[in-house]
Each structure stands twice: as structure tokens, then as C-alpha cells.
């Protein structure tokens, strides 16, 4: 509900009715609507952290193995793009994406939870890839910004996929169409850093 209607658009009465619970239970367990909202944010943050933190560790490991080889760097980025497609696709389906997008557009005190658990490790991983590709330290402002822009290789195909699906008159994330979409996303991300794009099928086999 918070993701779809926002904090101000949801009453405790509606929440209690949807949960088939007493309104007083919200105050008892969470201290009120604000406490419940923060609990939801914490849950979203923890679910995303379970996906992103291992990714950050894998990126650090594979970047060290790549040792500057551009084809290897392209494969590192390709695997991250595929992971983001899967993770963001799942977040869209279960409603987390709407919650996250609202916090990105209108940050509240819940944003700190999302930032520490999800946004920061994701940006560190992407900035590390961008830095390796551009021969910059991962904490260089250019690496941080170029890394952040890599999300643009995926987000429009997940959050705004309706635009492309209407143009093509078909789904883009199911069946055989997924490979075509993934190929486009990986190619876009790699091109933005001047890296050779790997074959998506070979990445799936890694």
C-alpha cells in the first residue's frame, strides 16, 4: 500500500482492514503508522541487501581477476546487468520497486535504511566497474556518477517496460524475448564504458 499510494495516501484503518487486524495492533506493535512505515522500509532494505551485498563482493573478486582486461571487464558488467534485471524485475512484481521509487523521488527518514543496505553497496559495485573501465579510482567522482548511470541500462526496461511493450506489441521479459532484452541492456551498459559486450548466453552459463 505504501508503495502504491504513498505514506500520506494510506490510513491505519485501511492497513488494518487489509491485514484483517485491529487498528490498535499497529500502535501496539509499531508505535503507529510511522513506525510501521519504517518497518516496511527495513524489510525492503533487508531483502534488497540479500541480493546486492553478495553482488558487491563478487564484483570486487572478479575485477581483481580481470586485472584490467577489457573483455573480462565487459563480462563482469554483463553479469551485474543480468543480476539487476532479475532483482529489479522481482522487486517490481512484489511491490518493492514502487516503494523504492517513491523514496528516491521523495526521500523520507526511511531513505537512510535503503541507502545503507541497498543503494550504497550497489553504487560502490557499479562505481568499481566504471572506475576499472575508465582507469580511475572507484571513489573518483566520475566513476561514481558513471557507475550510477549504469542503472539506466536496466531501469527503463523494468520500471517503464510498458512503453517498449506497446511499441513492439509483445512482452519483453518473458520467454525468448528475455534474451533479446538482456542483450540490449548488456550492450547498452558496456557501450557506455567502451567495453566489449559479452554474449548473454555465455554469461548465463557462468
Secondary structure, DSSP 4 states (H G I P E B T S, - for coil): -HHHH-STT--HHHHHHHHT--HHHHHHHHSSHHHHHHHHHHHHHHHHHHHHHHHHHHHHHHHHHHTT-HHHHHHHHHHHHHHHHHHHHHHHHHTHHHHHHHHHHS--TTHHHHIIIIIHHHHHHHHHHHHHHHT--TTSHHHHHHHHHGGGGTHHHHTTHHHHHHHHTS-SSSTTHHHHHHHHHHHHHHHHTTPPPPPHHHHHH-
